[in-house]
């Protein structure tokens, strides 16, 4: 077993390696070696690609077998760019967004979005500008980092900046801090699964030329 050190020793080491069992294939390996004696925990005991139980729900967006379903949000003339709202590297989701490590990665108090030089040039956007990212659902302000590391037609904005609406009563709010949740669908992945759909959508981007609103998300009042 693992004997954990006290906090002072752990802090001096800087890390703690937790032992793990080797991945030997588990139940799939045992099933492959002897499918009769070691069946899988499915109704048939085999690998299944069709589920009658799921099919019986009758959900058009979640049939009982794998199938290609067209995307809900696809690039259009008014929203030509894909938005990728990835997990941030400076915090876990939105936890400790007010911490120094998270704040140091922001620019002028805003979350930093990345976009391709071709897309930036077409919109008169340069490195460090404040941009407005928007679609019919809402809008948010972010600083921009122009980089070849992002494909043309894609904008990347980490999730987790604390929601800071300029006017919380607006039907399509403007988050001045850079929270992409105002842009993505607030709906499950399907009628059956109800997973998160907060990572991908389509948007337009423009340079923000107005007076920059203050960040109030961290004010206790």
N, C-alpha and C positions, 0 to 999 in steps of 0.2 A: 504494500500500500504506500500511499504518498504521505509523508510527514511534512505538513506545511510549516514554514518558518514563521517566527513572529514578525510583526509589521516592520520593525527596524531592520531586521536581516533582509526581509523581502525588498525593502526600499533601497538598501545598499546594493543588493544584487541587480535590481532593475527589472527583473523578470522572473517568472516561475514556469517551468516546463511541466505540463501535466501529462503523465504517461497515457498512452492510448493503445488499445489492442490493434494488432495488424488487421487490415481489411482483407479478409480471406474470401470475400464474395457472399458471406452470410447465407440467407435463405435461398437466394437465387443459385448460388453454387451447389447447395445441398439438393435443390430441386433438379438441377441439371444432372447431377450424379445419380440420383435415384428419384424420379418423378412420382413413382408409386408410393414409396415409403415416406417421402418428404414433399408432399404437395404444398402448393402455395395457399395462403389464407384467403382464397377467393371461393366463390360458390362452386366452381368446377374443379378447383385445385390447380388450374393451369393459368398461364398468362392469358388475360382476356382483353380484347379490344372493343368489345361491345358489352354494354350493361343494360339489361332489360329494366332494371330498377330505375336507372336514370331516364331511359327512353319513356317509361310509363309516366314520368312527370309531365310530358307533353310540351316542354319548353322549346319554342322554335329556335332560340339562340343557344341551346345546349342539348343537342341530340345524344343518343346513346352510343355514339361511335365517333372517332376522330373525323373532323370535316373542316374544310377551309371556309371561314366566314369573312366576308369583306370588312375592312376597317370602317369604323364609324367616322373617324376624323381623317380625312384625306386632304392633301394640299389643293387649295382652290385659289382663284385670283385674289381674293381678299385676305386669305390666310395661306400664303405660299410656302411657309417653312414648317418643318417638323420641330416641335419642342420636345427635348429629352430632359425630364426632371429627375436627375439621378440622385442617389443618396450622397450626402456631403462627406468630405474627407476631414472636416474640422470639428465634427460633432456627430452624435448619434441621432439621426432624424432632426428634431428641433431642440434636443436637450442641451442645456448650457449654451444656447445661442448668444447669451449675454456675456459669456466667458471670454477672456482675453484671446485664447487660441482661435475662437470663432471670429471675433471682431477684427483680429489682425488680418484676416483673409478678405475682409470686405473693403470696398473703396468708397470713400465719402459716405460711409455708413450703410451702403447698399450691398446686397448680394451681387456677386460678379457672374455675369453670363458670358459665354464664349460663342463666337461666331466666325465664320470663314471670311477671309479678306475680300473675296468676290462679292459676297452678300453685303458686307459692311460698306464697301466702296459704292455699290449701286444705290445705297441709301444715305450717302454722305456721312457715314459714321466712322470715327477714328478711335484709336486706342484710348481708353479711359473715359470716353463719353458716357453720359447717363442716357439710357435708352428706355423707351416705352415699348413693352411687349404686350400685345393685345389680341383679342378675338372677341366674338360676340358675348362670351361669358364674363369678361372682365379685362383688367389690365394690371400690370405691375411695372415698377421702375427698378432698374438694375444698372450697375456699371458694366462696361463691356471690355472684354479682352479679345482682341482680334488675333486669330491664330490659324495656321494651316492644319493644326491638330483636329479641327472640326470640319466635317465634310460640308461642301456647299449645300445650301438648302436646309441646314440643321442649325438650331440654336440650342445650347445646353445651359440649363440653369439649375443648380442644386436645390433640392427641396429643403425645408426646415427653417428658413428665415421667419421669425415670428410675424404673424399677420398684423399689418398696420394699415388699415383702410383710411384713406383720406376723408371719405364720407361713408360711415358704416350703413347709412340708410339707402345708399344707391343700389339699384338692382344689379348693375354691372360695376362692381367696386374697383377702385384703383388702389392697390397695395403699394405704398411708397417705399416699402422695405425690400421687396423682391420675392414675395411668396408666390410660387407658381400654382398653388391650389386654386387661385382665382381664375385660372385659365383651363384647368383640366376638368373632366367630367366627374361629377359627384354621384356615381352610380357603380354598381358592382360589375364585375367582368361578365357575368351572365345571370340569368334568373335563378340558376341553381347554385353557382359557385360563390357569388358575392365577394370575389377578390377585389383587390385595389386596382383602380384604373387611373391613378394619379401620376403616372410616369410619362405618358405620351399624349400629345395633342398637336394641333396645328395653330400657327400664329402668324402675325405680321409684326414687323419691328420698325420703329422710327426713332430718330434722334429726339431727345427731350430738350426743349429749349426754354422752358418756363422757369419760374423761381422754384428751387428745389425744396419740397416740403420737408419739415423736420421729422426725425424718427422719434416716435412716441411709444413704441412697443415695449420698451423697458422701463417706462415711467410707472411707478407704483400707483399713481393717481389715475 
